[in-house]
């Protein structure tokens, strides 16, 4: 793989990891909003699940960033994106007391969020297939076979 492609994989890993690092940190420091979404989805132990989601997002995001266990992290994040897309964004929004237009807008935004999750899942699957590139901890550890 060329140096340019390896450099582009670093850029891709930075872009793919930023959202989860920031989101995970936010959930760990203030889990209330996430716990509310979890409760709204009908799941138990919402605060605990918010903290677990935050830890998962932060750690997996950092793994992708530095290229550690990248293929495994990519597979986990792809599954996470599909799961959360369907569970939290796969439905219409109907906030009691909101005007129909506002609920319609929120529903469209929720659908866009679901599609964003599916798109990210595709990107993480791609990362799981191609690997982190030469500029990664996996490569330094010998856990990544460099392509020709």
C-alpha positions in Angstrom: 0.0 0.0 0.0 1.4 3.4 -0.9 2.4 6.0 1.7 -0.5 8.2 0.4 -3.1 5.5 1.0 -1.7 4.8 4.4 -1.9 8.5 5.2 -5.4 8.6 4.0 -6.3 5.7 6.2 -5.0 7.8 9.2 -7.3 10.7 8.1 -10.2 8.2 7.8 -9.5 6.8 11.2 -9.4 10.3 12.7 -12.7 11.2 11.1 -14.4 7.9 12.0 -13.2 8.1 15.6 -13.9 11.7 16.5 -17.7 11.3 16.9 -17.4 8.3 19.2 -14.6 9.8 21.3 -16.6 13.0 21.9 -19.9 11.2 22.3 -18.5 8.6 24.7 -16.8 11.3 26.8 -20.1 13.2 26.9 -22.1 10.2 28.1 -19.6 9.4 30.8 -19.6 13.0 32.1 -23.3 13.6 31.8 -25.4 10.5 31.0 -28.8 12.0 31.6 -29.9 12.7 28.0 -28.7 9.2 26.9 -30.4 7.6 29.9 -33.6 9.4 28.8 -33.4 8.0 25.3 -32.7 4.5 26.7 -35.7 4.8 29.0 -37.8 6.0 26.1 -36.8 2.9 24.1 -38.2 0.8 27.0 -34.8 -0.6 28.1 -34.1 -1.2 31.8 -31.2 0.2 33.9 -31.0 3.3 31.7 -28.2 5.1 33.6 -26.0 2.0 33.7 -26.6 1.4 30.0 -25.7 5.0 29.3 -22.4 4.7 31.1 -21.7 1.4 29.4 -22.5 2.9 26.0 -20.2 5.9 26.9 -17.3 3.6 27.8 -17.8 1.5 24.7 -17.9 4.6 22.4 -14.9 6.2 24.0 -12.7 3.1 24.1 -13.7 1.9 20.6 -13.2 5.4 19.2 -9.7 5.6 20.7 -8.9 2.1 19.4 -9.8 3.2 15.8 -7.9 6.5 16.3 -4.6 4.8 17.1 -5.2 1.7 15.0 -5.4 -0.8 17.8 -7.4 -4.0 17.2 -8.9 -2.0 14.3 -10.6 -4.7 12.4 -12.4 -6.0 15.6 -13.3 -2.4 16.7 -14.6 -1.8 13.2 -16.9 -4.8 13.4 -18.1 -3.9 16.8 -18.8 -0.3 15.8 -20.6 -1.4 12.7 -22.9 -3.6 14.7 -23.4 -0.8 17.3 -24.4 1.7 14.6 -27.0 -0.7 13.1 -28.4 -1.6 16.5 -28.6 2.0 17.7 -29.9 3.2 14.4 -32.8 0.8 14.4 -33.6 1.0 18.1 -33.3 4.8 18.6 -33.8 6.3 15.2 -36.1 3.8 13.3 -39.4 5.4 14.2 -41.4 8.5 13.8 -41.3 11.2 16.6 -44.5 12.3 18.2 -44.0 14.6 21.1 -47.3 15.3 22.9 -48.3 18.9 22.6 -45.9 19.7 19.7 -47.4 20.9 16.5 -47.7 18.4 13.7 -45.1 20.3 11.7 -42.6 20.1 14.5 -43.2 16.4 15.0 -42.8 15.9 11.2 -39.5 17.8 11.3 -38.2 15.7 14.2 -39.3 12.5 12.4 -37.4 13.5 9.3 -34.3 14.3 11.4 -34.6 11.0 13.2 -34.7 9.2 9.8 -31.6 11.1 8.7 -29.9 10.0 11.9 -30.8 6.4 11.2 -29.3 6.7 7.7 -26.2 8.3 9.2 -25.8 5.3 11.4 -26.2 2.9 8.5 -23.6 4.9 6.5 -21.2 4.8 9.4 -21.7 1.1 9.7 -20.6 0.7 6.1 -17.5 2.8 6.8 -16.6 0.7 9.8 -17.1 -2.5 7.8 -14.8 -1.1 5.2 -12.2 -0.3 7.9 -12.6 -3.9 9.2 -11.9 -5.2 5.7 -8.9 -3.0 4.7 -7.4 -2.6 8.2 -5.8 0.4 9.8 -2.8 0.9 7.4 0.9 1.1 8.1 0.6 4.0 10.4 -1.1 2.3 13.3 -0.4 0.4 16.5 -1.6 -2.8 14.8 1.1 -2.4 12.2 3.8 -1.7 14.8 2.7 -4.8 16.7 2.7 -6.9 13.6 -1.0 -7.5 13.8 -1.7 -6.0 10.4 -0.5 -7.5 7.2 0.7 -4.7 5.0 -0.9 -5.0 1.5 1.3 -4.7 -1.5 
